[in-house]
């Protein structure tokens, strides 16, 4: 399978509309970390097609952009506007515990979008995990050896 690099530009609005403390369920946070590790630590793009949003995962946060709107130009360069961001806070007692997180809203009326993102991203991450497992299996080699039981 070939690999390639995609360069995207995203703009963070100057002002935040709101910020709140919340949690991300453990399975979602763990899947986000696994995807990032599989990508070698670089950013990972996760399309959430049912919402027409794009999640961009990096080591410090997950940003969300609306694929249907919010394009801007600054100093001759164009890019999407970040609508909201999840900033996980490090520290939990177990891999099964939810992760504390700051939810940063850059536009008004995104609370319903935030709730929906939490419900929609889980199945998308599960599909990506299955795809990665399939890719790993295609490149795997298998050795089948004859079983010779011990004679007593």
Buried (B, 14 or more C-beta within 10 A) or exposed (E): EEEEEEEEEBBEEEEEBEEEEEBBBBBBBBBBBBBBEBBEEEBBEBEBEEBEBBBBBEEEBBBBBBBEEBEEEEEEEEBBBBBBBBBBEEEBEEEEEBBBBBBBBBBEEBEEBBEBBBEBBBEBBEEBBEEBEEEEEEEEEEEEEEEEEEEE
